[in-house]
Amino acid sequence: MKINGLLQPEDIIPELLAANKEEVLGELAAKVVERHAGLDREELLRVLLERERLGSTGIGDGIAIPHGKLKMLDKPVLVFGRSRQGADFNALDGRKVNLFFLIMAPEDAVGLHLKMLARISRVLKDPAVRKWLSEAPDAAAIFDIIREQDSRY
């Protein structure tokens, strides 16, 4: 599954205001609910925070990929957010996180979110891509960078 099949420009938050993990997850969850009517923001947050208690999804290099599963979904949902100032996310390398991909998958989708996690990790492993995403002027430019990089794999 490709990122391009799930992410649209409207799914991108170019300027997250949050300073910590709970606030970031709240902003990302609000975008998911805005884009997918019928989802419960509180349930979404509960699932994300429960996953974070198992271990931070801040994987290092300024990247976090919070994820979870919801019964009420019939297909995966992907949202991207960027924090220019960086947010405290308890990342594995101890650094602030700037780039966030939130993945929500249907509860019965075995392995789907893992494939998406792997794909996002491949795209973001290149420091140049992370730099371009950090410096992009707006959601449209961010979307173009993601689309172009995703098409390379």
C-alpha positions as CSV (number, residue, x, y, z in Angstrom):
1,M,0.0,0.0,0.0
2,K,1.3,3.4,-1.0
3,I,1.1,6.6,1.1
4,N,-0.2,8.3,-2.1
5,G,-3.3,6.1,-1.9
6,L,-4.3,7.4,1.6
7,L,-2.9,10.9,2.0
8,Q,-4.5,14.0,0.5
9,P,-3.4,17.7,0.8
10,E,-6.4,18.2,3.2
11,D,-4.9,15.5,5.5
12,I,-1.8,17.7,6.2
13,I,-1.3,20.1,9.1
14,P,1.7,22.3,8.1
15,E,1.9,24.1,11.4
16,L,1.2,22.0,14.5
17,L,0.9,24.3,17.6
18,A,1.4,21.6,20.2
19,A,4.5,21.4,22.4
20,N,4.1,17.9,23.9
21,K,2.9,14.4,23.0
22,E,-0.7,14.7,24.3
23,E,-1.2,18.0,22.5
24,V,0.2,16.7,19.2
25,L,-2.0,13.6,19.3
26,G,-5.0,15.9,20.0
27,E,-4.3,18.0,17.0
28,L,-3.7,15.0,14.7
29,A,-6.8,13.3,16.1
30,A,-8.9,16.4,15.4
31,K,-7.7,16.4,11.8
32,V,-8.7,12.7,11.4
33,V,-12.2,13.4,12.8
34,E,-12.5,16.5,10.6
35,R,-11.7,14.4,7.5
36,H,-13.6,11.3,8.5
37,A,-17.0,12.1,9.9
38,G,-18.4,9.7,12.4
39,L,-15.2,8.9,14.2
40,D,-15.0,9.6,18.0
41,R,-12.1,11.9,18.8
42,E,-11.9,10.7,22.4
43,E,-11.8,7.0,21.4
44,L,-9.1,7.8,18.8
45,L,-7.1,9.6,21.5
46,R,-7.6,6.7,23.9
47,V,-6.2,4.2,21.4
48,L,-3.2,6.4,20.5
49,L,-2.3,7.1,24.1
50,E,-2.7,3.4,25.0
51,R,-0.2,2.6,22.2
52,E,2.2,5.2,23.4
53,R,2.2,3.7,26.9
54,L,3.7,0.5,25.3
55,G,6.6,2.6,24.0
56,S,7.0,5.9,22.2
57,T,6.3,6.0,18.5
58,G,8.9,8.7,18.2
59,I,11.4,6.7,16.2
60,G,14.2,9.3,16.2
61,D,15.6,11.8,13.6
62,G,12.7,14.1,14.4
63,I,10.1,11.6,13.3
64,A,7.1,10.0,15.1
65,I,4.6,7.6,13.6
66,P,1.7,7.3,16.1
67,H,-0.6,4.5,15.1
68,G,-3.5,2.3,16.3
69,K,-6.5,0.4,15.2
70,L,-10.2,1.3,15.4
71,K,-13.3,-1.0,15.0
72,M,-15.3,1.7,13.2
73,L,-12.8,2.1,10.3
74,D,-13.4,0.3,7.0
75,K,-10.1,1.5,5.5
76,P,-6.8,3.0,6.8
77,V,-6.5,6.7,7.6
78,L,-3.3,8.7,7.3
79,V,-2.6,12.2,8.5
80,F,0.6,14.2,8.4
81,G,1.6,17.0,10.8
82,R,4.7,19.2,11.0
83,S,6.0,21.1,14.0
84,R,8.6,23.7,13.1
85,Q,9.6,24.3,16.7
86,G,9.5,20.6,17.5
87,A,7.5,18.8,20.2
88,D,8.5,16.8,23.2
89,F,7.4,13.3,22.2
90,N,9.7,11.0,24.3
91,A,11.4,9.9,21.1
92,L,13.9,7.1,21.2
93,D,16.8,9.4,20.6
94,G,15.6,12.0,23.2
95,R,15.3,14.8,20.6
96,K,12.2,16.8,19.8
97,V,10.0,15.6,16.9
98,N,9.1,17.7,13.9
99,L,7.5,15.3,11.5
100,F,4.4,13.2,12.4
101,F,2.5,10.6,10.4
102,L,-0.6,9.3,12.2
103,I,-1.9,5.9,10.9
104,M,-5.2,4.5,12.0
105,A,-6.2,1.1,10.6
106,P,-9.3,-1.0,10.8
107,E,-9.2,-3.4,13.7
108,D,-9.3,-6.5,11.4
109,A,-6.6,-5.3,9.0
110,V,-3.8,-7.6,10.0
111,G,-0.4,-6.2,9.1
112,L,-1.7,-3.3,7.1
113,H,-0.5,-0.6,9.5
114,L,2.9,-2.4,9.7
115,K,3.3,-2.2,6.0
116,M,2.4,1.5,6.1
117,L,4.9,2.0,9.0
118,A,7.6,0.4,7.0
119,R,6.8,2.5,3.9
120,I,6.8,5.8,5.8
121,S,10.1,4.8,7.5
122,R,11.7,4.1,4.1
123,V,10.6,7.5,2.7
124,L,11.8,9.4,5.8
125,K,15.1,7.6,6.2
126,D,16.7,10.1,3.8
127,P,17.9,13.2,5.6
128,A,17.3,15.3,2.5
129,V,13.6,14.3,2.5
130,R,13.2,15.3,6.1
131,K,14.9,18.6,5.4
132,W,12.6,19.3,2.5
133,L,9.5,18.5,4.5
134,S,10.7,20.7,7.4
135,E,11.3,23.6,5.0
136,A,8.3,23.3,2.7
137,P,6.2,26.5,2.7
138,D,2.7,24.9,2.9
139,A,0.6,21.8,2.8
140,A,0.6,21.6,-0.9
141,A,4.4,21.6,-1.1
142,I,4.5,19.0,1.7
143,F,2.1,16.8,-0.2
144,D,4.1,17.1,-3.4
145,I,7.3,16.1,-1.6
146,I,5.6,13.1,0.0
147,R,3.9,12.1,-3.3
148,E,7.2,12.3,-5.2
149,Q,9.2,10.3,-2.6
150,D,6.5,7.7,-2.3
151,S,6.4,7.1,-6.0
152,R,10.2,6.2,-5.9
153,Y,9.5,3.0,-3.9
